[in-house]
Amino acid sequence: MTLEAGKQFETLLRYVRDNRGFDYTGYKRNTIVRRIGKRCTELGLTSFGAYQDYLQVHGDEFAILFDKILINVTDFFRDPPAWDYLAKQVVPKIAEKNGPIRIWSTGTASGEEAYTAAILFCEALGQDAFLRRVKIYATDVDEQALEKARAGYSEKDMESVDDILRARYFEPQGSRYTFKAGLRRSLIFGRHDLMQDAPISRLNLLICRNTLMYFTAETQSRILGRFHYALEDDGYLFLGRAEMLLMHGSMFEPVDLKQRVFRKIPRAPLRERLMVLAQTGTPEGGDHITQQIRLHELASEASPLAHMVVDALGNLALANQHARRLLDIRAGDIGRALKDLELSYRPVDLRGPIDQSFRDRRSIAISGVEHPSPDGSLRRFDVQVAPLFDDGGATVGTSVTFNDITNEAALRAELDRSKQEIETAYEELQSSNEELETTNEELQSTIEELETTNEELQSTNEELETMNEELESTNAELQSTNTELQERTDDANRLNTFMHAILGNIQLGAAVLDADLNVRVWNDRAADLWGVRADEVVGKPFLDLDIGLPIKELRAMIRSVLRGKPSHDEKVVAAITRRGKRIKCRVAATALAARGRAGGVVLVMEDLKAV
């Protein structure tokens, strides 16, 4: 990925976080870049900047994006050996304790692992005790997956649950199976973001399987710190097969590394150590007192640490040989005010810590103080400032001790380097393992998508096959109809030919009018009488023709016959032929019946003188 593409990608993640509250900045870049890049390819977009513009325009795309990023691959009793170990070794230990049992299944996706945990504790405690004692919190950032957990599972989803457990803990609801309502009250499903939301506390068991592997090492460390806080001191952490916690040994210790079961390591309480140097006196005489004072001085001189005492007035009261050599204290400095001496601010400012220790009556530690030794080497010290109390509890001074940690710091640095190298190797190993697991998850998700696509294609193929059969049936019907129409057309053609043969051979003028009195047939004798050919009048209104026949005188008769009142009538009129000859023409009109109604009129025109 180029530098410009990387900048666009980080800008896109911040945009999604600020606008929808989903923070993916803590996810491993390789995985999330691959998932979002796949969505960009589906949309035909060539850059992450273009995809951000697309999100700004299409608000419904956020839901599709979240579905692409989140790989919700889970199952009941996923990795059976791990669940068997949990059921036999961990659940009984939690169950034998008195009091409530709190379980958190985080990254639960569609809820199968939360219900699996419920089944294990029901089997161990019995259903009555389970309802009384157990509370299971199941959370995820994907609301759609949580809706599936609430709504129930298909027959395919339940394949990994044997028939006995299925009958005992699930009940059919239509085509789906739901956890029995009486037991379901002990499970609470809700949205929770591991990177932003506060953890659920006082837990006996925390289940987080194949979820941490999607986060960066820094984010994993932050989340594990919250898990450590959330668990009781004897609580258990149950991870997925890709997560080993090799770099967090100070918070969790493995119970069974192969099955990824860990126990919380309680942190020791902070304790302050008081370094009290008290001067004691007895009433037995000056020699004894002098001997006791000398004894204390010799004990201080014999101390391997640089040590000095400041009295209640702020004066330097005592400094042993190591302190005098280290801080260049002269004999005349004893009894002087500390603030007047160079050692009050070099190698470290002592005045503030001494005043605070004297005032608050508690020890103060100063770590990592550097000071050059006489041979020129640089030494490192931890400085401990502690108040001194007399028998009555009054503060009489302050003890300052310089503990040389130069060699220890060098060893610690070397140890840290070695540890860092080991952690780096472990991290690379874990990262490779997590990448492999992520790839396996994606492959499984892709396989499921392909199976779904195959089922859809099969369904589409069946629909097409059904449509094809319907089309074949329709085609057969159309073929039958076409054959029948062809037969009727042949009959009509024969009748038409027969009619034209009759009309063409009679010596009378003939015309056939339709129901609108438009000319449909005009024989040769009519054309010879009135001087207009058939192609000039067919389709035109008969009553509008301009020929030698006085059509206006015939109009009433023709319309009466068309109405069937009467069905036949005739009339003799004076007419002029096409040659200008005046004739007496008998016009006979007969109605054409069509389905019980007049469908037209047949006119027969005869020259009476020609008879």
N, C-alpha and C positions, 0 to 999 in steps of 0.2 A: 504494500500500500504506500503510495507516494506521500510526501509531507503535506501537500495540499489536501489530499483525500483524508489524511489523519486529522487535520484541523477541522474539516467539514464534519467528520464523524463525531468528534468530541462536541462540536457545536450542536449537532443533532441530539446527542444524549442529554445535554443540558436543556435543550428546548423541550424534550419529552418530560424531563424531571420538573421543570418550572411550570409547564402547562397542564400536566396530568398527574403529577405527584409520583410517577414511577421512576425511581432512581436506578439506572443501569450503569452508572459510572464505576461501580465496584465490581462489575462482572468482568471475567476474562475477555480480553479483546478479541482473541482469535475466534472464539465461539460466537460472540455477539456480532462481530463483523460479518462472519459467514452467514448467520441467520438473516440479518438485515439486508445483506447483499443479495441473498436469494430472493427476497421480496422485491427489491429494486429491479432485478432481472425480470420477474413476473410482470411488473408494470411497464417494462421497457425504458426505465430511467437509467442514466449513465453515471450519476454521481449522488453522493449523500446530500449535497446541497439541494439538488433537484427534488430529492425525496422529502426534504424538510419543507420545501415550497408546496409539494403535493399534500403534506399533512395539514398545512395551514388552510388549504382550500377544501379538503375532504376530511371533515371531522370524524366520520365513521371509520376512517382508516386506522385510527389508534387501536381499536379493538382487534383488527386484523393483525396489526404489528405485534401487539402483546401476545396474541395466540401463536405467532411465528417464533417469537423469542423464547417463550416458555415451552419446555419439552415435558409434557405431562405423561410420562411413561411410568406406570406403576401397576401393581397387581396385588391380590390377596396372597398373603404368605410368600411374598417375593423373596427369593433366596431362602428356601425352606430350611437348610442347615442352621442359618443364623437365627431364624425364629424358633427352631427346636431348642437351640442352646438357651435363648432368652426364656422360653417356657420352662425349661428344666432347672436352670441355674440362677436366674435373676428374679423372675416373677415370684417364686416361693419365698425368697428372702425379703422382698418388698411386702408380700402378703402377710408374713408372720408378725410384722410390726403392728402395734395398735394405732388406731387413729385413721384419719382420711388418707387416701392415696390420690395424688395429683400427677397426671400424665399430660405431656405436651407433645403432639405430633405436628412438627413444623415442616413446611414444604410438603404438605400432605396431598397436594394435587386433587384428585377426585375422591380421596378419603379412604381408599382400600386399606392403607396401613393403620389408620386410626381404628377402623372396625376390626382389623386383625388383632390389635392390642386389646380391644374390648373383649373379643372372644377368648383370648388367653386368660385374662383376669376373671372372666365369668367361669371358665373351666376350673380355675384355681380356687375361687372364693365361693362359687355358687351364685345364682342370680340375685337372691335376696341381699346377700352381703355386698355384692357388686353395686347394686343400686344404692345401698346405704353408705358405702365408703369411697367409691371410685368416681372421679371426675376427669374426663378426657377432653382436652382442648385441642382441636384440629384446625390448623391455620394454613393459609397460602395467600399469595398476592393475586392469584387468578380467580376472580369471582365466578366465571363460567364453570371452572372445574369444581368449585365448591357447590354450585347449584346441582351438578351431577351427583355429588356426594349426598346431598339432601334428597334428591329425587329418586335415587335407586339405580339399579344396574341391570343390564341385559343378560340374557342367557349366556352369551359369549363371555361377558365380564366375570361370570360366576364359575367358569370352568375349573379354576384352581381351588374351589371350595368343595370339599367332599360332601356327599349327599346327607350324611348324618349332621354335620355342622350347619349345612344349608337349611335343613328342616328345623333345627333347634333354634337358630338365631335369625332367620330371614323369613319373610312372608311375601307371597306373590301379590302384586298390585298391577292387574292387567298383564302387560307383556314384560314387566320389570319386577325386580326383587328389591325390597326395602328391609333395613334392619328393624327388628321387632319394636313396635312403638313403646312398649313398656321399658325396654332397655335403652332405647334411643335418647331418653331424657338425660342420661349420664354423659352424652357427647354434645359438645358445643362447637359448631363450625363458624369460623369468622375470618375476615381478611386481616392479614398481618404482614408487615414488611420487616424482614430481619434487620435491614440496615437502618431503618428509621424509627420503628415503633419500640416501645419499652417491652422487655421480656416478661413472660408470665413467671411468677416466683413460687417458691416453696414446693419445688417439684421433686418427686421420687424417681421419675423416669422421663427422659427427654429423647424423643425419636426424631432424628434428622438424617434421612437416608438419601445419599446421592444428590444433595442440595449444595453443600459447601463447595463441591468441585467446580461449580460454575463461577465462583468468586475469586478475585485476586487474593494473594497471600495476605496483604494488609487487611483487606475486608474480612477474610476468614479469621484472622487474629482478633479483630474487633468483635465479631459475632461470637467467637468462642469465649471471649471475656464476659459477654452477656449470658451465655449458657452457664458459665461457672457461677455467676451471681444467682441465676435462676434456680439452680439445683440445691437441694438440701446437702448437708455435709456427707451423707451416706448415699447420695443420689447417683443414678447411672445414666450414661450417655450412650445411645445406640445409633451408630452411623452406618452408611452404605459401604459396599465392598470396595469403592474407589477412594475411601477416606481413612487415613491411618493416624493422624495427629502426631507425626514424628517430631514436629518442632514445638510442641506445646506440652512437654513433659512436666512443667511446673504447675499446670492446672489440672491435668487428667492423667491417670495411670491406666494402662491396659489391664482389663480383667481377662479378656481373651482377644488378642490382636487379630487372629484369623477371622473371628466372627464380628469384629469391629464393636466390641462392647468395652466401655471405659467407665472408670469410677472417678468421681471428683476428689481432688486433693485439697483438704481444708487448709486455709492459710492460717499460720500461727499468729496469735494476737501480738500486737506491738507492746513491748515492755521496755520501760526506761530503767536503766541501771544507774543507781546512785553510787558515786565514789566518795565515801565519807572518810575524811581524815580528822579524827578528833584528838585533841590534846587532853590528857588526863593528869590529874595531880593527886597526891596523897598527903595526909598530915603527919607523915612519919619522919620528916626532917629534910633539910636541904640537900644532903648528899643523895638521898633516894630520889628526890625530884630531879636533881641534875642528871642522875643516872638514867631516869626515865626519858628526859628530854634528849639526852645523847643517843639513847636507844632508838628513839623515833627518827632522829637525824640520820643515824647509820642505816636504818631500814630504808629511808628515802634515798640515800646515796646508793644503796645496793640495788635499787630498782633498775631494770634494764630499759625503762622508758624515761624520756625527758619529762621531768615533772616539776611544777612550781606551784606555790600557794600565794594568793592575794588575800589580805585580811579585809575586815568589814569596812575599813577606812579607805580602801583602794591602794594600800601600800604593798609592795612586794615583800612578803614575809619569809619565803623559803624558795630555794631553787637547788635541785640536786646537781650532781656533777655532769650528767648528760645534758641537762638543760643549760648549765653554764657554758659548756663547750659548744652546744648547738646554737644558742642564741647570743653568745658572746657577752654573758653577764659577769660583771666584775664584783669583787667583794663589797665595794662601796655602794653597789646598786641595791643591796639588801636593805630594806627599810625605807627606800625612797618611794615616792608616788609612782604608780605604774604609768600614769599618763605622761610622766616626764621622761620615760625610757623609750628607746627605739623599738624594743621588743613589743610595745603596746600596739604597733601598727605594722611591724615587719617580723615574720613573713606573712602575717595575716592580722587584720584588725581584731584585737581581743577586747577592746573596751566595751563595745556594744554587747557581745555575747556574755561577758562577765556581769555587766549590769543587769541584763535580762535574766540570767541564771540566778543571781542574788535576789532579784525582785520577785520572780515567779517560782522560786524554790524548786527548780527542775533542771535536769541536765540538758546541755545543748551540744550537738555534734557538728563539727565542721570537717568536711571530707575533701580529700585531694589537694591539700595545701603543698605547694612546691617551694623548696628552699635549697640554695646551693650549699654543698658541704665544703669543708676546708680544702679538700683535694680537688675541688672544681666540679665534681659530678653533681647532678641535680637529683635531690632526694624528694620523696613524696611522703606526706604525713596525714594521718587522721587526728584531728584535735578534739579532745573531749573536755568540755567545761562543765563542772559539777559543783553545786553548793555544798558547804560543810556545816553540819549542825552540832550543837553541844547537847548535853544530856537533857536539857529542858526543851529541845526542839528549836532553839533560836539559831538563826543563820549567823555564823561567825566568820565566814570567809568563803573563798572559792578556790577549787582545785583545777589546775590546767595541766593536761597530760598530752604530750606529743607522741603518737604511736607511729614508728617508722614502717611504712607499708611499701617501700620501694620495690623490694624483691617480690612481695606478694602481688603488687600491681603489675610487675613485669610478667609474673607467672599467669596472672589473671588475663592480661592482654594476649599472651601466647595461647592460653586456654580458649579465650574468646575467638581468636583467629582460627584455632583448630575446630572449635564448635561451629563457627560460621561456615568453614569449609564443609563440615559434615552436614550442617543444616542446608547449605546450598545443594550438596549432592542429594540429600533427602528430598529437598524441595523439587529439584529437577526430576527425581524419580517419581514423586507424588504427582507433579504436574503432568509428566508423561502418562502416568497411570490414569489421571483424571481426564486428560485429553482422549485417551483410548476409550475410557468409559463414556465420555461425552459422544465420541464418534459412534460407539455402539448404540447409545441411546438414540442418536439421530438416525442411524441405520434402521433401528427397530421402528422408529416413528415413520421413516420413509416406507418401510415394508407395510406398515399398517395403512399408510396413505395409498400405497399401490393396491393393497387388497381392497380398500374401499373403492378406489377407482375401477378395479376389475369388476367388483360387484355392480357398480353403476353402469359400466359398459355392458355387463351381462343383462342387466335390467333393460338398458336401452335397446340391446339386440333383440330381446324378447318382445319389446314394444314394437320394434320395426317389423319383426316377423308377424306379429298380430296385424299390424297395419297392412303388410303385404298380402296376408290372407283376405283381409277386408277389401283391399283393392282388387284382388283376383275375383272375389265374389261380385263386387260392383261391376267389374269389367265383363263378367259373364252375363249379368243382368242387362248391361248396356248392349252387349252383343245380341242378346235375345230381342231387346227392344229394336235395335237397328234392323235385324232380320224382318221383324214384324212390320216396321216402317217401310222397308224395302218392298215387301209384298204389297202393302197398301199403295205405295207409289206406283208399282207396276200396274195394279188394278186401276188406279186413277188415270195412269197414262193410257191404258187400253180404252177406258171409258171416254177419255178426252179425244183419243184418235177416232173412236166410233162416233162420238158426237160431232166432231169436225167433218167426218165423212158424210154424215146425215145432212148437216147444215150446208155443207158445200154442194150437195147434189140436188137439193130442193130448189124450185124455181121461185121461191118466195124470199123476200128480204127478212133476215132474222137478226135479232140482237138480244143479248142476255145482260141484265143489269143486276148489280149486287144490292144489298140492303140500303146502301147510301146512294143508290141510283147512278153509280159509276159504271161505265161500259166495261164488260168483261169479255164478251164475244161479239164479233161483227163479221157476218159472212160475206162472201163475194157478191151475192145478189144485192145486199144492202149497199155495198160499195158501188156497184154498178148503178143502182137507183139514185143515190144522193151524191156521188162523186167524191167521197172521202174513203181512204184506205183504212184497213183495220189498225195499222200501226199509228195512224193519226188520231184515232178516237179511243182506243183501249186505254182504260185508266182514267178517262176524263168524265165529268158529270154529263149525263145524257141530256138533261134539261137545259144545259148551256150550249149545246151544239148549234152551229149556224148552218143548217142544211135546208133543202126545199120542203121538208116535212114541217107542218105547223105544230111545233112541239108544245107551244103554250096551250093549244086546244086539247092536247093529250095529257097535260100535267095532272089534272084532277083525277082522270081515269087511272093513270099509272099509280098514283099515291093511294087511291082507294084499293086497287088490287094488291098493292104491297102490304096494306094492312089486313087483306083477306076479306074485304067487304065491297064487292064480292071477290071471289078468288079468280074469276074469269070475266072479262068484259071486252067489247070491241066497239070500234067507231070508224065511220067513213069520213074522211076529210079530203079537202082539195089540196093537192100538192104539186110541186114543180120538180121534175127529174133533173139530173145533172146536165141533160141536153136542152133544158129550158121548156120541156114539154109539160103542159098542164094535164094532170091526171086526177082521177078519183082513186084514192088509196084507202083500202080497208086495213085498219090497225087493230090487231087482236092482242090483248094483254092477259097473261096467265101467271098466277103467283107460283114461285118456287118454294116448296115447303122444306124447312130445315129444322128437325127436332121439334116438330109441332108448331113452329113459327114460320112466318114468311121470311125467307132468306134472300129474296130477290124477285125479279120480274122477267119473263120471256115475252119479247115483242115480235109479232109476225106481221110484216108489211106486204100488202098485195095490190098490184095495179089491176083495177077492176076491168078496164078496157082491154087489157091484154088477155083477159080470160075469154 
